[in-house]
């Protein structure tokens, strides 16, 4: 009889342990699908100022850029590259330094953009845009990096942002910005 009770007790312990392991697996699965789900970091151009204007050569712009990390994990990124387009023509490039966006924080940085002014001036739309006082610039940014979850898991991601930004020539303010983000994991 004592052996039968020991066997029943062991079966009960094994069943409880299996139930606890199953419950832990379900909780980890739910946490991975909800809390630790990688959301798209958001990159936005807040403002653009003309630092140096040269009609015949290169113009230098300073862009105030913010990167918002909505994740519960930090996002560590390497050098960023942004290509500028005016009416479909590549007119400039900007490079940003590496950095780290803490979990659920927004960081701001200034990016120096070199614009090849003769490419803009030679466009048939240049005079029309100059008279209207509004320029529309397209930009494509690529930000490679990695997301660290609890310093245990690392996921390599590449954030790409494709934006159309309209800004006023006279006030040097951003009027409107429409962006599409994509994250490749």
C-alpha positions as a Markdown table, in Angstrom:
| # | Residue | x | y | z |
|---|---|---|---|---|
| 1 | Unk | 0.0 | 0.0 | 0.0 |
| 2 | Unk | 2.8 | 2.4 | 0.8 |
| 3 | Unk | 4.4 | 1.7 | -2.6 |
| 4 | Unk | 1.1 | 2.5 | -4.3 |
| 5 | Unk | 0.8 | 5.8 | -2.4 |
| 6 | Unk | 4.4 | 6.7 | -3.4 |
| 7 | Unk | 3.7 | 5.9 | -7.1 |
| 8 | Unk | 0.5 | 8.0 | -7.0 |
| 9 | Unk | 2.4 | 10.9 | -5.3 |
| 10 | Unk | 5.1 | 10.7 | -8.0 |
| 11 | Unk | 2.5 | 10.8 | -10.7 |
| 12 | Unk | 0.9 | 13.8 | -9.1 |
| 13 | Unk | 4.2 | 15.6 | -8.9 |
| 14 | Unk | 5.1 | 14.8 | -12.5 |
| 15 | Unk | 1.7 | 16.0 | -13.7 |
| 16 | Unk | 2.0 | 19.3 | -11.7 |
| 17 | Unk | 5.5 | 19.8 | -13.0 |
| 18 | Unk | 4.3 | 19.2 | -16.6 |
| 19 | Unk | 1.4 | 21.6 | -16.0 |
| 20 | Unk | 3.8 | 24.3 | -14.6 |
| 21 | Unk | 6.1 | 23.9 | -17.6 |
| 22 | Unk | 3.2 | 24.2 | -20.0 |
| 23 | Unk | 1.9 | 27.3 | -18.2 |
| 24 | Unk | 5.4 | 28.8 | -18.3 |
| 25 | Unk | 5.7 | 28.1 | -22.1 |
| 26 | Unk | 2.3 | 29.7 | -22.7 |
| 27 | Unk | 3.3 | 32.8 | -20.7 |
| 28 | Unk | 6.7 | 33.1 | -22.5 |
| 29 | Unk | 4.9 | 32.7 | -25.9 |
| 30 | Unk | 2.3 | 35.4 | -25.0 |
| 31 | Unk | 5.1 | 37.7 | -23.8 |
| 32 | Unk | 7.1 | 37.2 | -27.0 |
| 33 | Unk | 4.1 | 37.9 | -29.2 |
| 34 | Unk | 2.9 | 41.0 | -27.3 |
| 35 | Unk | 5.4 | 42.6 | -25.0 |
| 36 | Unk | 8.6 | 41.7 | -26.9 |
| 37 | Unk | 7.1 | 42.2 | -30.3 |
| 38 | Unk | 9.5 | 44.4 | -32.4 |
| 39 | Unk | 7.6 | 47.6 | -33.4 |
| 40 | Unk | 8.9 | 49.8 | -36.2 |
| 41 | Unk | 11.2 | 52.6 | -35.0 |
| 42 | Unk | 10.0 | 55.9 | -36.4 |
| 43 | Unk | 12.4 | 58.3 | -38.1 |
| 44 | Unk | 11.2 | 61.8 | -38.8 |
| 45 | Unk | 12.7 | 65.0 | -40.1 |
| 46 | Unk | 11.6 | 67.8 | -37.8 |
| 47 | Unk | 13.2 | 70.8 | -39.5 |
| 48 | Unk | 15.6 | 71.7 | -42.3 |
| 49 | Unk | 17.8 | 74.8 | -42.2 |
| 50 | Unk | 20.1 | 76.1 | -45.0 |
| 51 | Unk | 23.7 | 76.3 | -43.6 |
| 52 | Unk | 25.5 | 77.3 | -46.8 |
| 53 | Unk | 23.9 | 78.1 | -50.1 |
| 54 | Unk | 25.8 | 77.9 | -53.3 |
| 55 | Unk | 23.8 | 78.2 | -56.6 |
| 56 | Unk | 26.7 | 76.8 | -58.7 |
| 57 | Unk | 28.1 | 74.2 | -56.3 |
| 58 | Unk | 27.0 | 72.3 | -53.3 |
| 59 | Unk | 24.5 | 73.6 | -50.7 |
| 60 | Unk | 24.7 | 72.4 | -47.1 |
| 61 | Unk | 21.5 | 71.7 | -45.2 |
| 62 | Unk | 21.2 | 70.9 | -41.5 |
| 63 | Unk | 18.3 | 68.5 | -40.8 |
| 64 | Unk | 16.9 | 68.1 | -37.3 |
| 65 | Unk | 16.0 | 64.4 | -37.2 |
| 66 | Unk | 14.3 | 62.4 | -34.5 |
| 67 | Unk | 14.2 | 58.6 | -34.0 |
| 68 | Unk | 11.5 | 57.2 | -31.8 |
| 69 | Unk | 11.9 | 53.7 | -30.4 |
| 70 | Unk | 8.5 | 52.4 | -29.3 |
| 71 | Unk | 9.9 | 49.0 | -28.2 |
| 72 | Unk | 10.6 | 47.7 | -24.7 |
| 73 | Unk | 14.1 | 46.9 | -26.0 |
| 74 | Unk | 16.9 | 49.2 | -26.9 |
| 75 | Unk | 17.8 | 49.8 | -30.6 |
| 76 | Unk | 21.5 | 50.2 | -31.4 |
| 77 | Unk | 22.2 | 51.4 | -34.9 |
| 78 | Unk | 25.2 | 51.9 | -37.0 |
| 79 | Unk | 25.9 | 54.6 | -39.6 |
| 80 | Unk | 22.8 | 55.9 | -41.3 |
| 81 | Unk | 22.6 | 56.8 | -44.9 |
| 82 | Unk | 20.0 | 59.2 | -46.4 |
| 83 | Unk | 19.6 | 59.9 | -50.1 |
| 84 | Unk | 17.8 | 63.1 | -51.2 |
| 85 | Unk | 15.6 | 63.4 | -54.4 |
| 86 | Unk | 14.1 | 66.4 | -56.1 |
| 87 | Unk | 11.4 | 65.5 | -58.6 |
| 88 | Unk | 12.9 | 62.0 | -59.0 |
| 89 | Unk | 16.5 | 63.1 | -59.5 |
| 90 | Unk | 19.1 | 62.2 | -56.9 |
| 91 | Unk | 20.4 | 65.5 | -55.6 |
| 92 | Unk | 22.2 | 64.8 | -52.4 |
| 93 | Unk | 23.3 | 62.5 | -49.6 |
| 94 | Unk | 23.6 | 62.6 | -45.9 |
| 95 | Unk | 25.3 | 60.4 | -43.4 |
| 96 | Unk | 24.4 | 60.1 | -39.8 |
| 97 | Unk | 26.5 | 58.8 | -36.9 |
| 98 | Unk | 25.9 | 55.5 | -35.0 |
| 99 | Unk | 23.9 | 55.7 | -31.8 |
| 100 | Unk | 21.6 | 54.0 | -29.4 |
| 101 | Unk | 17.9 | 54.7 | -28.8 |
| 102 | Unk | 16.8 | 53.5 | -25.4 |
| 103 | Unk | 13.6 | 51.6 | -24.9 |
| 104 | Unk | 10.5 | 53.8 | -25.4 |
| 105 | Unk | 12.6 | 57.0 | -25.9 |
| 106 | Unk | 13.1 | 59.5 | -28.7 |
| 107 | Unk | 16.5 | 60.8 | -29.6 |
| 108 | Unk | 17.2 | 63.8 | -31.7 |
| 109 | Unk | 20.3 | 64.4 | -33.9 |
| 110 | Unk | 21.4 | 66.9 | -36.5 |
| 111 | Unk | 22.4 | 65.5 | -39.9 |
| 112 | Unk | 24.4 | 67.5 | -42.4 |
| 113 | Unk | 23.1 | 67.0 | -45.9 |
| 114 | Unk | 25.1 | 67.9 | -49.0 |
| 115 | Unk | 22.9 | 68.9 | -51.9 |
| 116 | Unk | 24.2 | 69.2 | -55.5 |
| 117 | Unk | 22.5 | 72.5 | -56.3 |
| 118 | Unk | 23.1 | 72.4 | -60.1 |
| 119 | Unk | 21.0 | 69.3 | -60.4 |
| 120 | Unk | 18.0 | 71.1 | -58.7 |
| 121 | Unk | 18.5 | 74.3 | -60.8 |
| 122 | Unk | 18.6 | 72.4 | -64.1 |
| 123 | Unk | 15.2 | 70.8 | -63.4 |
| 124 | Unk | 12.3 | 72.2 | -65.5 |
| 125 | Unk | 10.3 | 72.5 | -62.2 |
| 126 | Unk | 12.8 | 74.6 | -60.4 |
| 127 | Unk | 11.4 | 78.1 | -61.4 |
| 128 | Unk | 7.9 | 77.0 | -60.6 |
| 129 | Unk | 8.8 | 75.8 | -57.2 |
| 130 | Unk | 11.0 | 78.8 | -56.5 |
| 131 | Unk | 8.1 | 81.2 | -57.3 |
| 132 | Unk | 5.7 | 79.2 | -55.1 |
| 133 | Unk | 8.2 | 79.3 | -52.3 |
| 134 | Unk | 7.7 | 75.6 | -51.5 |
| 135 | Unk | 10.1 | 72.7 | -52.3 |
| 136 | Unk | 9.2 | 69.1 | -52.2 |
| 137 | Unk | 12.1 | 66.8 | -51.4 |
| 138 | Unk | 12.0 | 63.0 | -51.3 |
| 139 | Unk | 14.3 | 61.1 | -49.0 |
| 140 | Unk | 15.2 | 57.5 | -48.5 |
| 141 | Unk | 17.0 | 56.5 | -45.3 |
| 142 | Unk | 18.5 | 53.2 | -44.3 |
| 143 | Unk | 19.3 | 52.5 | -40.7 |
| 144 | Unk | 20.9 | 49.1 | -39.9 |
| 145 | Unk | 21.0 | 48.0 | -36.3 |
| 146 | Unk | 20.0 | 45.5 | -33.7 |
| 147 | Unk | 17.4 | 45.3 | -31.0 |
| 148 | Unk | 18.4 | 43.8 | -27.7 |
| 149 | Unk | 15.7 | 42.2 | -25.6 |
| 150 | Unk | 16.6 | 41.9 | -21.9 |
| 151 | Unk | 20.3 | 41.7 | -23.0 |
| 152 | Unk | 19.6 | 38.1 | -23.8 |
| 153 | Unk | 18.2 | 38.1 | -27.3 |
| 154 | Unk | 19.6 | 40.2 | -30.2 |
| 155 | Unk | 17.7 | 40.7 | -33.5 |
| 156 | Unk | 19.3 | 42.3 | -36.4 |
| 157 | Unk | 17.0 | 44.8 | -38.1 |
| 158 | Unk | 17.1 | 47.3 | -41.0 |
| 159 | Unk | 14.8 | 50.2 | -40.8 |
| 160 | Unk | 14.1 | 52.0 | -44.0 |
| 161 | Unk | 12.2 | 55.3 | -44.3 |
| 162 | Unk | 10.8 | 56.7 | -47.5 |
| 163 | Unk | 9.6 | 60.3 | -47.0 |
| 164 | Unk | 8.2 | 63.2 | -49.0 |
| 165 | Unk | 8.9 | 66.4 | -47.2 |
| 166 | Unk | 7.5 | 69.8 | -48.3 |
| 167 | Unk | 9.3 | 72.8 | -46.8 |
| 168 | Unk | 9.1 | 76.6 | -47.2 |
| 169 | Unk | 12.1 | 78.3 | -48.8 |
| 170 | Unk | 11.5 | 81.6 | -47.0 |
| 171 | Unk | 10.8 | 80.4 | -43.5 |
| 172 | Unk | 13.0 | 77.3 | -43.8 |
| 173 | Unk | 10.3 | 75.3 | -42.0 |
| 174 | Unk | 8.9 | 71.9 | -42.7 |
| 175 | Unk | 5.3 | 72.3 | -43.9 |
| 176 | Unk | 4.3 | 68.7 | -44.4 |
| 177 | Unk | 5.9 | 65.3 | -44.2 |
| 178 | Unk | 4.5 | 61.9 | -45.4 |
| 179 | Unk | 6.6 | 58.8 | -44.5 |
| 180 | Unk | 6.5 | 55.1 | -45.0 |
| 181 | Unk | 8.5 | 52.9 | -42.7 |
| 182 | Unk | 9.6 | 49.4 | -43.2 |
| 183 | Unk | 11.5 | 47.1 | -40.8 |
| 184 | Unk | 13.3 | 44.0 | -42.0 |
| 185 | Unk | 14.1 | 41.5 | -39.3 |
